Amino acid sequence: MIACRRESRRYLAGRKGIKMLNRLNERVKKLTVLDIVLTKWSVLFGTIIIVKLLPELLNIGYPILVILMFAFAAKPIYEMYFKK
């Protein structure tokens, strides 16, 4: 009985997660290019604040940063250019 409840909670949590992602996708479709540009600028300045607060982040090597850059860019690049 307990296992069934646990499984049903996971199922419901999965469905709620999918509904949330669908809602977010609908909201993102309403954004204009200006909204996206302003978001990117806010992320840039937020990153500058974080680096000023934690200057030891500047000691991360370039190879690690390049690997992280490609890792985070892989899915959007795939979706944009290669997915049919």
Kinemage of the C-alpha trace (Angstrom):
@kinemage 1
@onewidth
@group {chain A} dominant
@subgroup {mainchain}
@vectorlist {calphas} color= white
{ca met a 1} P 0.000 0.000 0.000
{ca ile a 2} L 2.787 2.437 0.911
{ca ala a 3} L 4.680 1.646 -2.293
{ca cys a 4} L 1.582 2.418 -4.339
{ca arg a 5} L 1.202 5.805 -2.683
{ca arg a 6} L 4.852 6.599 -3.288
{ca glu a 7} L 4.569 5.642 -6.957
{ca ser a 8} L 1.398 7.682 -7.422
{ca arg a 9} L 3.119 10.720 -5.869
{ca arg a 10} L 5.973 10.390 -8.342
{ca tyr a 11} L 3.489 10.094 -11.199
{ca leu a 12} L 1.601 13.178 -10.080
{ca ala a 13} L 4.823 15.120 -9.527
{ca gly a 14} L 5.912 14.200 -13.051
{ca arg a 15} L 2.604 15.362 -14.498
{ca lys a 16} L 2.768 18.619 -12.535
{ca gly a 17} L 6.308 19.160 -13.793
{ca ile a 18} L 5.210 18.658 -17.383
{ca lys a 19} L 2.303 21.063 -16.917
{ca met a 20} L 4.666 23.642 -15.431
{ca leu a 21} L 7.083 23.296 -18.368
{ca asn a 22} L 4.228 23.651 -20.841
{ca arg a 23} L 3.086 26.826 -19.083
{ca leu a 24} L 6.618 28.204 -19.105
{ca asn a 25} L 6.978 27.412 -22.823
{ca glu a 26} L 3.784 29.330 -23.555
{ca arg a 27} L 5.055 32.325 -21.582
{ca val a 28} L 8.443 32.269 -23.308
{ca lys a 29} L 6.718 32.377 -26.704
{ca lys a 30} L 5.315 35.800 -25.722
{ca leu a 31} L 8.791 37.305 -25.246
{ca thr a 32} L 10.129 39.714 -27.825
{ca val a 33} L 13.741 40.080 -28.946
{ca leu a 34} L 14.053 43.126 -26.689
{ca asp a 35} L 12.929 41.070 -23.671
{ca ile a 36} L 15.579 38.443 -24.404
{ca val a 37} L 18.300 41.087 -24.863
{ca leu a 38} L 17.355 42.752 -21.570
{ca thr a 39} L 17.445 39.353 -19.838
{ca lys a 40} L 20.927 38.690 -21.213
{ca trp a 41} L 22.158 42.062 -19.971
{ca ser a 42} L 20.694 41.442 -16.527
{ca val a 43} L 22.497 38.069 -16.398
{ca leu a 44} L 25.751 39.773 -17.412
{ca phe a 45} L 25.507 42.353 -14.642
{ca gly a 46} L 24.383 39.709 -12.137
{ca thr a 47} L 27.479 37.693 -13.042
{ca ile a 48} L 29.683 40.749 -12.515
{ca ile a 49} L 28.170 41.193 -9.040
{ca ile a 50} L 28.843 37.535 -8.184
{ca val a 51} L 32.453 37.785 -9.405
{ca lys a 52} L 33.010 40.954 -7.390
{ca leu a 53} L 31.646 39.207 -4.294
{ca leu a 54} L 33.637 35.993 -4.921
{ca pro a 55} L 36.876 36.983 -6.694
{ca glu a 56} L 38.313 33.468 -6.266
{ca leu a 57} L 36.039 32.462 -9.172
{ca leu a 58} L 38.511 34.250 -11.446
{ca asn a 59} L 41.067 31.525 -10.710
{ca ile a 60} L 39.115 28.914 -12.702
{ca gly a 61} L 41.207 27.800 -15.679
{ca tyr a 62} L 40.231 28.555 -19.266
{ca pro a 63} L 39.963 24.895 -20.324
{ca ile a 64} L 37.323 24.294 -17.661
{ca leu a 65} L 35.413 27.393 -18.733
{ca val a 66} L 35.527 26.332 -22.394
{ca ile a 67} L 34.245 22.857 -21.491
{ca leu a 68} L 31.403 24.370 -19.440
{ca met a 69} L 30.569 26.790 -22.252
{ca phe a 70} L 30.231 23.993 -24.803
{ca ala a 71} L 28.352 21.770 -22.360
{ca phe a 72} L 25.711 24.420 -21.716
{ca ala a 73} L 25.507 25.483 -25.375
{ca ala a 74} L 25.159 21.960 -26.814
{ca lys a 75} L 21.392 21.522 -26.465
{ca pro a 76} L 20.365 24.980 -27.741
{ca ile a 77} L 22.727 24.661 -30.714
{ca tyr a 78} L 21.384 21.191 -31.479
{ca glu a 79} L 17.772 22.402 -31.228
{ca met a 80} L 18.465 25.434 -33.417
{ca tyr a 81} L 20.506 23.929 -36.242
{ca phe a 82} L 20.268 20.148 -36.309
{ca lys a 83} L 16.839 19.076 -35.022
{ca lys a 84} L 14.254 18.660 -37.743
